[in-house]
């Protein structure tokens, strides 16, 4: 039986509304009484409560967190005219007026990540803008969609390694895409409950960041939460879940390691009370950050807050604590140190041979084979997972060989045909795997056409990495006349090219 016209319109409106981006959702407004209850026992004057209530329903613009290896690029300062003006995070900049940051070649090339300035407080607590994390083994325990994980990945340098864990499997794909945009291969992804992950890797990590699931009161301005975010029951439920996650993080952390805890809520029960719980129940020690002293919470010596009405962002909380070095390792941690495979017997997928078609593609495009990769200690670790091929960086931890980890994707199969993956094209041009791949350089106008899905004129043949100003954008398959576009749909965008007369070359703007 067909639906009535009225019913069809109603269903259509509902579907359309549910698919709208958060930018188009209506902010949720709270009165001062509700706001006061949400932040209790922190007390603010009445006039400041009014400003906070107003700011909590006001959508704040995102900022650009500039990629670490591009932070001194001329493209960012000379062309975008940005100033690094997020006080608590030096590598972040306001989006210039009339600049469509998410529709630019710079964005496609991974020059920056767009996020609320408040979410950078956790990276500031981890000192990810410095070299403090260089060479460390780091875990982002609740990593999707990747705003903080990508910052950590950039901060660990050429010797560190990141495990980005996201328990919700449907969120792994966008996390993987965002990690690939950094150009780094020094990561693995897992989708484990924190307790299960702690059973697998006890006492392993130097630093763990927990951007904990919370009541999300800072998301009210984006229409991504309801007024229920301030209900005591919701706050209590989230606080209990946070303690379970923190206990797992403590188990994952090595002696002397650091926990960075963050939320996007204002409730003390989910913030400062959790810091106190870590001190009392986990024997964690506060690790204050001098550079964040202006944002120190009145209730925690190692906790920091940014506020919508004071700091021009949605708001956030972050804290840093350390596991005492003198603390005795648990029995599981000691057992893991003696035999890291003892607790995790299973099939090592990296020991399974690649499909002949996959091996042939990798050899023809990258000039290496899976056999060479396995016998050369200086090479990457190649493995196949059904219709996906992955390549871990050299020196990756042994536990990445297990079947619960996901590596940086390098190739995929459609039908019976193997093709290089978009994530692989985005690797640093000097990456050991992609260094020998053929490339084609496009000017800004040509790059704009490519990003919109167009073909590329070329007399070259085979798989080519498309570049703009030496920055990789994706793949084309060339036949000596044109390069067929292999940019994934989710990576395509519309940009407009015009000539920048003052610079004497083409420049892309919106």
C-alpha positions as CSV (number, residue, x, y, z in Angstrom):
1,X,0.0,0.0,0.0
2,X,1.4,3.4,-1.0
3,X,2.0,6.1,1.5
4,X,-0.1,9.3,1.5
5,X,1.4,12.4,0.0
6,X,1.4,14.0,3.5
7,X,3.1,11.0,5.0
8,X,5.8,11.0,2.3
9,X,6.6,14.6,2.9
10,X,6.9,14.1,6.6
11,X,9.2,11.1,6.1
12,X,11.3,13.1,3.6
13,X,11.6,16.0,6.0
14,X,12.7,13.6,8.8
15,X,15.3,11.9,6.7
16,X,16.6,15.3,5.5
17,X,16.9,16.6,9.0
18,X,18.7,13.6,10.3
19,X,21.3,13.8,7.6
20,X,22.1,17.5,8.1
21,X,25.6,18.3,9.4
22,X,25.9,19.6,12.9
23,X,26.4,23.1,11.7
24,X,22.8,23.2,10.7
25,X,21.3,21.9,13.9
26,X,19.6,24.2,16.2
27,X,21.5,25.1,19.4
28,X,20.0,24.1,22.7
29,X,19.5,27.0,25.1
30,X,19.8,26.8,28.9
31,X,18.8,29.2,31.6
32,X,21.2,30.4,34.3
33,X,19.7,28.1,36.9
34,X,20.4,25.1,34.7
35,X,23.9,26.3,33.9
36,X,24.7,27.0,37.6
37,X,23.6,23.4,38.5
38,X,25.7,22.0,35.6
39,X,28.9,23.5,36.9
40,X,28.3,23.2,40.6
41,X,30.2,23.4,43.0
42,X,32.0,26.0,40.8
43,X,30.3,29.3,41.5
44,X,30.2,32.2,39.1
45,X,28.7,35.7,39.6
46,X,25.2,36.1,38.2
47,X,26.3,38.3,35.3
48,X,29.0,35.8,34.3
49,X,26.4,33.0,34.5
50,X,24.3,34.9,32.1
51,X,27.2,35.3,29.7
52,X,28.1,31.6,30.0
53,X,24.5,30.6,29.3
54,X,24.4,32.7,26.2
55,X,27.8,31.5,25.0
56,X,26.8,27.8,25.5
57,X,24.0,28.3,22.9
58,X,26.3,30.2,20.5
59,X,28.1,28.2,17.8
60,X,31.8,28.9,17.8
61,X,33.9,28.8,14.7
62,X,36.4,26.0,14.2
63,X,40.1,26.8,14.0
64,X,42.8,25.3,11.8
65,X,45.3,23.1,13.7
66,X,48.3,23.4,11.4
67,X,50.1,20.2,10.6
68,X,53.4,19.9,12.4
69,X,55.6,19.4,9.4
70,X,53.8,22.3,7.5
71,X,53.7,24.8,10.4
72,X,56.4,27.0,8.8
73,X,55.0,26.6,5.2
74,X,54.6,29.7,3.1
75,X,51.2,28.4,2.1
76,X,49.9,28.9,5.6
77,X,51.2,32.3,6.5
78,X,51.9,34.1,3.3
79,X,48.9,32.9,1.3
80,X,46.3,32.4,4.1
81,X,47.4,35.3,6.1
82,X,46.8,33.4,9.4
83,X,48.1,34.3,12.8
84,X,48.7,31.5,15.4
85,X,46.2,32.9,17.9
86,X,44.8,30.1,20.1
87,X,46.5,31.0,23.3
88,X,46.7,27.5,24.7
89,X,47.9,25.8,21.5
90,X,50.5,27.6,19.4
91,X,50.0,25.5,16.3
92,X,46.3,26.6,15.8
93,X,45.1,29.5,13.8
94,X,41.8,31.2,13.2
95,X,40.2,30.7,9.8
96,X,40.7,33.9,7.7
97,X,37.5,35.8,6.7
98,X,35.9,34.6,3.5
99,X,38.2,31.5,3.3
100,X,36.4,28.3,2.8
101,X,38.9,26.2,4.7
102,X,37.2,22.8,4.1
103,X,37.0,23.5,0.3
104,X,40.6,24.3,-0.4
105,X,43.5,22.5,-2.0
106,X,45.4,23.1,1.3
107,X,42.8,21.2,3.2
108,X,42.9,18.3,0.6
109,X,46.7,18.3,1.0
110,X,46.4,17.9,4.7
111,X,47.9,21.3,5.6
112,X,45.6,21.5,8.7
113,X,42.8,19.8,10.7
114,X,39.6,21.7,11.4
115,X,38.3,21.5,15.0
116,X,36.9,23.5,17.9
117,X,39.6,25.4,19.7
118,X,38.5,23.8,23.0
119,X,39.3,20.3,21.8
120,X,43.0,21.5,21.5
121,X,43.2,21.8,25.3
122,X,43.9,18.0,25.6
123,X,46.7,18.3,23.0
124,X,48.1,21.2,25.0
125,X,48.0,19.1,28.1
126,X,49.9,16.4,26.2
127,X,52.3,19.1,25.0
128,X,51.8,17.8,21.5
129,X,53.1,21.1,20.0
130,X,56.5,20.4,21.5
131,X,58.9,17.5,21.2
132,X,57.8,16.0,24.5
133,X,56.1,13.0,22.8
134,X,58.8,12.3,20.3
135,X,59.8,8.6,20.2
136,X,57.0,7.6,22.6
137,X,54.6,4.7,22.4
138,X,51.2,6.5,22.7
139,X,47.6,5.4,22.8
140,X,44.5,7.4,22.1
141,X,42.0,5.2,23.8
142,X,38.8,6.8,22.4
143,X,40.2,8.1,19.1
144,X,37.5,8.8,16.5
145,X,37.1,10.9,14.6
146,X,40.8,11.7,15.0
147,X,41.1,15.4,16.0
148,X,43.4,14.5,18.9
149,X,44.8,11.3,17.4
150,X,46.2,13.1,14.4
151,X,47.8,15.7,16.6
152,X,49.4,12.9,18.7
153,X,50.6,11.1,15.5
154,X,52.3,14.3,14.3
155,X,53.9,14.8,17.7
156,X,55.5,11.4,18.1
157,X,58.0,12.1,15.3
158,X,59.9,9.5,13.2
159,X,60.6,7.1,16.1
160,X,57.3,7.0,18.0
161,X,54.2,4.9,17.5
162,X,50.5,5.5,18.0
163,X,47.7,3.1,18.7
164,X,44.4,4.8,17.9
165,X,41.7,2.7,19.5
166,X,38.0,3.3,18.8
167,X,35.6,0.9,20.4
168,X,32.7,1.9,18.1
169,X,33.4,0.1,14.8
170,X,31.3,2.4,12.7
171,X,33.6,5.3,13.5
172,X,36.8,3.5,12.5
173,X,36.6,4.5,8.8
174,X,36.7,8.3,9.3
175,X,39.4,7.8,11.9
176,X,41.5,5.9,9.4
177,X,41.0,8.5,6.8
178,X,42.0,11.4,9.1
179,X,45.1,9.6,10.3
180,X,46.2,9.0,6.7
181,X,45.9,12.8,6.0
182,X,48.9,13.3,8.3
183,X,51.2,11.5,5.8
184,X,52.6,9.3,8.6
185,X,52.6,5.5,8.7
186,X,53.6,5.2,12.3
187,X,50.2,4.0,13.7
188,X,47.9,1.1,14.0
189,X,44.1,1.2,14.7
190,X,42.2,-1.1,17.0
191,X,38.5,-1.3,17.9
192,X,38.6,-2.9,21.3
193,X,36.7,-2.2,24.5
194,X,39.3,-0.5,26.9
195,X,39.1,-3.5,29.3
196,X,39.8,-6.0,26.5
197,X,42.7,-3.8,25.2
198,X,44.2,-3.6,28.7
199,X,44.2,-7.5,28.8
200,X,46.2,-7.5,25.6
201,X,48.7,-4.8,26.2
202,X,49.3,-4.3,30.0
203,X,51.9,-1.8,31.0
204,X,52.9,-0.9,27.4
205,X,52.3,2.8,26.8
206,X,54.3,5.9,27.7
207,X,51.3,8.2,27.3
208,X,47.6,7.5,27.0
209,X,45.0,10.1,26.0
210,X,41.4,9.5,27.1
211,X,38.9,11.9,25.5
212,X,36.2,10.2,27.5
213,X,32.6,9.7,26.5
214,X,30.7,12.3,28.5
215,X,27.4,14.2,28.8
216,X,28.7,16.6,26.1
217,X,27.4,19.8,27.6
218,X,29.9,21.8,25.4
219,X,28.1,20.3,22.3
220,X,24.8,22.0,23.1
221,X,25.7,25.0,20.9
222,X,26.1,22.6,17.9
223,X,22.8,20.9,18.5
224,X,24.5,17.6,19.1
225,X,23.1,17.2,22.6
226,X,19.7,17.7,24.3
227,X,18.9,19.4,27.6
228,X,19.3,16.0,29.1
229,X,23.0,16.6,29.0
230,X,22.7,18.5,32.3
231,X,20.6,15.9,34.1
232,X,22.2,14.4,37.1
233,X,21.4,10.8,36.0
234,X,23.2,11.3,32.7
235,X,26.2,12.9,34.4
236,X,26.3,10.0,36.9
237,X,26.0,7.3,34.2
238,X,28.9,8.9,32.3
239,X,31.0,9.3,35.4
240,X,30.7,5.6,36.1
241,X,31.7,4.7,32.6
242,X,34.6,7.1,32.7
243,X,36.0,5.4,35.8
244,X,35.9,2.0,34.1
245,X,37.8,3.5,31.1
246,X,40.4,5.2,33.4
247,X,41.0,1.9,35.3
248,X,41.7,0.2,32.0
249,X,44.0,3.1,30.9
250,X,45.9,2.8,34.2
251,X,46.5,-0.9,33.4
252,X,47.7,-0.1,29.9
253,X,50.2,2.5,31.2
254,X,53.8,1.7,32.0
255,X,55.3,2.8,35.3
256,X,56.2,6.4,35.1
257,X,53.8,6.9,32.2
258,X,51.3,9.8,31.7
259,X,47.5,9.9,31.4
260,X,45.9,12.9,29.6
261,X,42.2,12.9,30.5
262,X,39.7,15.2,28.7
263,X,36.0,15.8,28.2
264,X,33.7,18.2,26.4
265,X,31.5,18.8,29.4
266,X,31.4,21.2,32.3
267,X,30.1,18.8,35.0
268,X,32.6,18.6,37.9
269,X,31.5,15.0,38.5
270,X,32.9,14.1,35.0
271,X,36.0,16.3,35.3
272,X,37.7,17.3,38.6
273,X,36.0,14.5,40.5
274,X,37.5,12.0,38.1
275,X,40.9,13.5,38.7
276,X,40.5,13.0,42.4
277,X,39.3,9.5,41.8
278,X,42.5,8.7,39.9
279,X,44.5,10.0,42.8
280,X,42.6,8.1,45.4
281,X,41.8,4.8,43.6
282,X,44.7,4.5,41.1
283,X,47.4,6.2,43.0
284,X,48.0,8.6,40.1
285,X,50.1,11.7,40.8
286,X,49.2,15.2,39.5
287,X,51.4,16.5,36.8
288,X,50.7,20.3,36.4
289,X,51.5,22.1,33.2
290,X,52.9,25.6,33.8
291,X,52.0,26.8,30.3
292,X,48.3,26.2,31.1
293,X,48.3,27.9,34.5
294,X,45.9,30.7,33.2
295,X,43.3,28.0,32.7
296,X,43.8,26.0,35.9
297,X,40.6,24.7,37.5
298,X,39.8,26.0,41.0
299,X,39.2,22.4,42.0
300,X,42.2,20.5,40.6
301,X,45.9,21.4,40.6
302,X,46.5,19.5,37.4
303,X,43.1,20.2,35.7
304,X,42.3,22.9,33.2
305,X,39.2,24.4,31.8
306,X,38.4,26.7,28.8
307,X,35.0,28.4,28.8
308,X,32.7,29.5,26.0
309,X,32.2,33.0,27.4
310,X,35.8,33.6,28.2
311,X,37.8,31.8,25.6
312,X,35.8,31.9,22.4
313,X,35.3,28.1,22.0
314,X,32.7,25.5,22.9
315,X,34.5,24.7,26.1
316,X,36.6,21.7,27.4
317,X,38.4,20.2,30.3
318,X,41.8,18.4,30.4
319,X,44.1,17.0,33.1
320,X,47.5,15.4,33.2
321,X,48.5,12.8,35.8
322,X,51.5,10.4,36.1
323,X,51.8,6.8,37.3
324,X,54.4,6.6,40.0
325,X,57.7,5.0,38.9
326,X,58.0,3.1,42.2
327,X,54.7,1.4,41.7
328,X,55.2,-2.4,41.4
329,X,54.1,-3.8,38.0
330,X,51.1,-6.1,38.0
331,X,51.5,-9.8,37.5
332,X,50.0,-9.5,34.0
333,X,52.4,-6.6,33.1
334,X,55.4,-8.6,34.3
335,X,54.2,-11.6,32.4
336,X,53.7,-9.6,29.2
337,X,57.2,-8.1,29.5
338,X,58.8,-11.6,29.7
339,X,56.7,-13.0,26.8
340,X,54.6,-10.5,24.9
341,X,52.8,-13.3,23.0
342,X,52.0,-15.4,26.0
343,X,48.6,-13.7,26.5
344,X,47.7,-13.3,22.9
345,X,48.2,-16.5,20.9
346,X,46.7,-16.3,17.4
347,X,47.2,-16.2,13.7
348,X,49.8,-13.7,12.6
349,X,48.2,-12.4,9.4
350,X,51.5,-10.8,8.4
351,X,52.9,-14.4,7.9
352,X,50.2,-15.2,5.3
353,X,51.3,-14.7,1.6
354,X,49.7,-11.8,-0.3
355,X,47.5,-12.6,-3.3
356,X,49.6,-12.8,-6.4
357,X,47.6,-9.8,-7.9
358,X,48.3,-7.7,-4.8
359,X,52.0,-8.6,-4.8
360,X,52.3,-7.8,-8.5
361,X,50.6,-4.4,-8.0
362,X,52.9,-3.5,-5.0
363,X,56.0,-4.5,-7.0
364,X,55.0,-2.6,-10.1
365,X,53.9,0.6,-8.3
366,X,56.3,0.7,-5.4
367,X,59.2,-1.3,-6.6
368,X,59.1,-3.8,-3.8
369,X,57.5,-7.2,-3.0
370,X,56.0,-8.8,0.0
371,X,58.9,-11.3,0.1
372,X,61.5,-8.5,0.1
373,X,59.5,-6.6,2.8
374,X,59.6,-9.7,5.1
375,X,63.3,-10.3,4.7
376,X,64.5,-6.8,4.8
377,X,64.7,-5.4,8.4
378,X,64.7,-1.8,7.0
379,X,61.6,-2.3,5.0
380,X,57.9,-2.0,5.9
381,X,55.8,-4.8,7.2
382,X,53.2,-5.8,4.5
383,X,50.2,-8.0,5.1
384,X,46.8,-8.8,3.6
385,X,43.5,-8.7,5.4
386,X,40.9,-10.2,3.0
387,X,40.5,-7.4,0.3
388,X,42.8,-4.9,2.0
389,X,46.6,-4.8,2.1
390,X,48.3,-2.9,4.9
391,X,51.9,-1.7,5.4
392,X,53.2,-1.0,8.9
393,X,56.2,1.2,9.3
394,X,59.6,-0.3,10.0
395,X,60.2,-0.7,13.7
396,X,56.5,-1.1,14.5
397,X,55.8,-3.0,17.8
398,X,55.5,-6.8,17.5
399,X,51.9,-6.7,18.7
400,X,50.8,-5.0,15.5
401,X,51.0,-8.4,13.8
402,X,48.0,-9.6,15.7
403,X,44.6,-9.8,13.9
404,X,42.9,-7.2,16.1
405,X,45.1,-4.4,14.8
406,X,44.4,-2.5,11.5
407,X,47.4,-1.0,9.7
408,X,47.8,1.9,7.3
409,X,46.1,0.8,4.1
410,X,48.2,0.6,0.9
411,X,46.0,-1.4,-1.6
412,X,42.5,-2.7,-1.9
413,X,40.7,-5.2,-4.2
414,X,37.6,-4.3,-6.2
415,X,36.3,-7.5,-7.7
416,X,39.4,-9.3,-8.8
417,X,41.5,-6.2,-9.4
418,X,43.9,-4.7,-7.0
419,X,44.4,-1.0,-6.8
420,X,46.6,1.3,-4.7
421,X,44.7,3.0,-1.8
422,X,44.1,6.7,-1.3
423,X,45.7,6.6,2.1
424,X,48.9,5.3,0.6
425,X,49.1,8.2,-1.9
426,X,49.0,10.7,1.0
427,X,52.1,9.3,2.7
428,X,55.2,11.6,2.9
429,X,56.9,11.7,-0.5
430,X,60.1,10.2,1.1
431,X,58.2,7.4,2.8
432,X,60.1,4.1,2.3
433,X,57.2,2.5,0.5
434,X,56.1,5.3,-1.8
435,X,59.4,6.9,-2.5
436,X,59.8,5.1,-5.8
437,X,56.2,5.6,-7.0
438,X,55.8,7.7,-10.2
439,X,54.3,11.2,-9.6
440,X,52.7,14.0,-11.6
441,X,52.8,17.6,-10.5
442,X,49.7,19.8,-11.1
443,X,49.3,23.5,-10.8
444,X,46.5,24.9,-8.7
445,X,43.9,25.0,-11.5
446,X,44.7,21.4,-12.6
447,X,44.5,20.3,-8.9
448,X,41.1,21.9,-8.5
449,X,39.9,20.0,-11.5
450,X,41.3,16.8,-10.1
451,X,39.8,17.3,-6.7
452,X,36.4,17.8,-8.3
453,X,36.7,14.4,-10.0
454,X,38.2,15.4,-13.4
455,X,40.9,13.7,-15.4
456,X,44.5,14.8,-15.7
457,X,46.3,15.2,-19.0
458,X,49.6,13.3,-19.1
459,X,51.8,11.4,-21.4
460,X,52.9,9.1,-18.6
461,X,51.5,5.6,-18.1
462,X,50.4,3.5,-15.1
463,X,49.6,4.5,-11.6
464,X,50.7,8.0,-10.7
465,X,50.5,10.0,-7.4
466,X,49.0,13.4,-8.1
467,X,50.8,16.3,-6.4
468,X,50.3,20.0,-6.0
469,X,53.4,21.9,-4.8
470,X,55.0,18.6,-3.8
471,X,52.0,17.7,-1.7
472,X,50.3,14.4,-2.5
473,X,46.6,14.5,-3.3
474,X,45.7,11.0,-4.6
475,X,46.0,8.6,-7.5
476,X,45.3,8.5,-11.3
477,X,45.7,5.6,-13.7
478,X,47.3,7.0,-16.9
479,X,47.2,5.5,-20.4
480,X,49.7,7.9,-22.0
481,X,47.0,10.5,-22.8
482,X,45.0,11.1,-19.7
483,X,45.0,10.1,-16.1
484,X,41.8,8.5,-14.9
485,X,40.7,9.9,-11.5
486,X,40.8,7.5,-8.6
487,X,40.1,10.0,-5.9
488,X,37.5,8.5,-3.4
489,X,34.1,10.2,-3.4
490,X,34.5,11.3,0.2
491,X,37.8,13.1,-0.7
492,X,36.4,15.1,-3.6
493,X,35.4,18.7,-3.3
494,X,34.6,21.8,-5.5
495,X,37.2,24.5,-5.5
496,X,37.7,27.5,-7.9
497,X,41.0,28.5,-9.5
498,X,42.0,32.0,-10.2
499,X,45.2,33.7,-10.9
500,X,47.0,35.4,-8.0
501,X,48.6,38.4,-9.7
502,X,50.7,39.5,-6.8
503,X,52.4,36.1,-6.6
504,X,52.6,35.5,-10.4
505,X,51.0,32.1,-10.2
506,X,47.7,30.3,-9.9
507,X,46.1,30.2,-6.5
508,X,42.9,28.4,-5.4
509,X,40.3,30.2,-3.4
510,X,36.5,29.8,-2.9
